[in-house]
Amino acid sequence: MGSLSLRGSPQRSVKDRIVLFRPDANAERMQNGADRLSMPRVPTDMFVDAVKSIVKANEEYVPPYGRGSLYIRPLLMGSGPILGLGPAPSYTFVVFCAAVGAYFKGGQLTPIDLVVEEYFHRAAPGGMGGTKAAGNYSPVLKTQLAAKKSGFADVVYLDAKSDTYLEEVSSCNIFTVKGKTIRTPGLQGTILPGVTRRSVIELARQRGYTVEEGSVSIHEALEADEIFTTGTAVVLTPVGSLTYKGNRKQFGELGKPGAVAQELYDALTSLKQERSEDTNGWVVPVV
């Protein structure tokens, strides 16, 4: 029947302990995805206990403070002797992990170059785009690999109805910045409800920014002061340039993150690394 997956990245904090970031929110997203795929929900306690157990069992592989994190991949898989169209007769919940550094090869906070995809779409209204399912990733490989061969880090997809509005990047959500206003595509079933996305929205509002969730046109994006992406693996990565119909728009100073991206990255990572007070209750100690 396929698989449903979530990601997390426990790391060592400045207090010399290993912490998780918002595991309950990740459990909630897996539960919502399970509902969409006619799979049984994994209870929050079971989910969090499983993640903590795998981290404790692999404590030695968690990188030193500031050097990376332990990539966590929980999976819910359907299996069993069935050939017809219907829910699987049995399910397996499994968690595995691996030590990782920066997602993009340039390193964390190095601006990336993106290209707007003009033919393929990642998702359509009423489909599976808003579900964290393995099947959402294989279709993007063709365009992503082509983009990388042309020197881009990744692809930005547009909406399937009008080819006008930003959706998301292959593996992360996208934000635009204009003055003190931050905008990001709304959750209307075609983009993933990222936990990092959600956290950045809340942090930005707490820091006095106006954050709007809704339709963001490609033309509006090209007029933005900054663009950045968010995700568990990418954390918060600034966009250095956006290429659309062969025209390249450079954002900010070459090779340097914008001021807003830098501020929100610092706010997010200082929480994850326990360098600042966690007034939101997002950080959960493991070891």
N, C-alpha and C positions, 0 to 999 in steps of 0.2 A: 504493500500500500504506500510505500515511500516513508519519508522520515520528516520529523519536525525538529528544528534545532534552535538553540539559543547560545549566546556567547557571553563570556565573562572574563575578567582579567585580574585575579588577585595579585597583589604585589606587596613588597616589604615597605613599611612606612618609616618615617623618621623616628618613630618610637621603637623601632626594631621589632615589630611584630607584623604578621601577615594579615592583610585585611581584604574583605570583599566590598564591592560597591553595589549597593541596591539589589541584593539577590532576590528580595521579595518582588521587586518590579519585574525582574527577569522571569520569575516563576509565574507571575500574572500573565505575562505575554505568552509564555508557553501554554498556559491554560486556555487563553483565548484562541490560540492557533489550533489547539487540540479540538476545541469546539467546532472550528471551521472545517477540520478534516475528519470529523466523526470518529475521533480517537478519545480514549478516556483521559480525564484530567490527572496530572501529577499533582498531588497535594503540595501546598507550599512548604510545609514542614519536611516532607520527603525530599523535595527539590533542594532546599537549603542544606539539609543534612547530608545529602549525596555530594553536593559541591564541597562542603566543608571536609568531608571524608577523603575525597580525592586530593584536595589540597594538603591535608595533613599527611597522607600517604606519600606525597611527592614534595614535601617541604624542601628537600635538598635541591630541587630543580627551580625553585623560585629565585629569580635573579636578585643580586644585591640591590639595595635601595638606590633608586634612580637609574638603574641599568636595564629595565625591562619589566616584564610581568609573566605570569603563568597563564597561558591561553587556555580557557576552559570551553569545552564543547559538549553540552548536554544534548542527547538525542532521544527522541521517542520514535520507535520504529514499529510498524505493523508487519506481521508475518503470519504464516500458517498455511495449511492446505486449502487454498481457495483460488479459483481461476475466474470466477464471475465478478461482476461489478458489485461491490458491497464492502462494508467495513471488515477489517481483518479479524480473524478469530482470536488472535493473541497479540500482545504488545510487549516490547522490551524498552525499558528506560535505562540508558547507559550514559556515563560521563567519562570523557577522556581529556587529557591535557598535554601541553607542550610549552616549554619556555620560549618566549619570543621577545623581539625588540620592536623597532619602529615598523609600521605596516608598509609605508612607501619607501622605496630604496634610498631616497635622498635624506632620510632621517626625520625625526619628529620636528615639527614646526617649520620644515623647509617647504616653501610654497610649491604647489603642484600645478601642472599644466593640464587643463581639461579640454575636451572637444565635445561639441554638441552633436549627438546622433540624429541624423536627418531621415533615416529610413525605418530602422527597427524600433520597436517599443518594448519597454520592460514589462508593462502591465496594462490592462484595460479596465474600465469601470465595471464593477460587478464580478471581477475575477479574483485571482489569488494574490494580487500585488501587496496587500496589507498583511499577509501571513508569513511568518518566519518559517518557511518550508524550503527544503533542499531543492525542490523543483523550480524555485524562483531564481536560482543562480546559474544553472547550466545554460539557459538561453542567452545570458549576457556575455558568455565567453567569446563568442564569435566577434562581436563588436569591440569588446575590451582588448582582445589580442591584436586586432587590426589597429586599434588606436595606439597601443604600445609600440607596434612596429613603426608607426609614424612619429614616435617620440613623445606621445602624450602619456600621462600617468593613468588616466581613466576616462570614462565616457559619462556625459550628462544626458539623461533621457528626457524627452518631452512628452506631454500628454498625448494619448492615442486618439483623442477626438479632433483636436485642432492643430497639433504640432506647434503650439504657442507657449504653453506654460511648463515651467520646470517641474520635474517629478523627483528624481533622485539620481545619485551616482550609482555605479554598479554595486558598491558595497557600503554605501554610507548616505546619510541625509545631507541636504545642502541648505545654506543660509545666505542671504544677502544683507548688506549693511549700507544704510544711507543716513548719515548724521547719527542721531541717537535712536533711529528706528531700525530694528532687525526684522526681517521677514523670512518665512520659510513655508514651503508647500504644506497645506492642511492635510489632516488625516481623513481622507475620503474613500479609503479602501484600496488605493492604488500605490501607496508608499508604505514602507515599513515604519511602525511606531517605535523608533529607536529609544532605548533607555537613556543613552547619552544625549540624544536630541531633546528629550523631555527634561533632562537635568540642566542642559545649557539654557533652555528656555526659562526655567525657574531661576537659575543663577543670574541670567541677564536682567530679568525683571527685578530681582532683589537689588541689583546694582544700578537701578534707575533707567534702564533701557525700555523703550516701548517695543514689545515683541508681538508681531502679527502673524497668525497662521491663516493662510489662504492662497489664492492663485497668485503666482509670481511669474510674470511673462519673461521670455528670453530677452526682450528689448529692455525691460526694467533691470534685469540682471546685468546687462551690458553697461548700464548707466550707474551701477552701484559703486560705492566707495571701496567696498571690500566684499569678498565672497569667501566662505569657509565651509568645510564639511565636518560632520560628526559621526562617530560610531565607536563601538567597543574597541575594535582593532585600531582604527585611525585616531582615536581620541578626538582631538580637534585639530584639523589640518587646514591651513590657509590655502587659498587658490591664487596662484600667481598670474595665471592667464586663462582666458576662456576663448575658444575659437569656434566661430559660428559661420557657416557658409564660406569658409576659407578666410574669414577676417578674424584677426587675433586682437583681443582686448587685454592689455596689461593692467594689473591692479597693483598700485603702490610701487614701492621701490623694489627693483629686481633682487630676488633672493631673500627678501626680508618679509616677515609677517606683518599684517596690518595691526594697528593699535588695538582695535576691538578684539580681533582674533587672539592677540597676545594676552590681553586682559582676561578674557574668558577662559583661555587655556590655563593660565596661571591660577585662576579661581578654582577651576575644576580639578587640576592636578594637585593643588595644595590641599584640597579636601581629601582626595584619594590617598595622599601620602601623609595625612594627619599633620600637615604643617600649619593648618588653620583649624579653628573650632568648627565642628560639625553640628551646626544648629538645626540641620534638617533631619538628622538621624539616618543618614544614608550609608555610613561606613560601619561594617560589621567585622569585628576581630575574629580571626580563625585560630592563630597560634601566637 
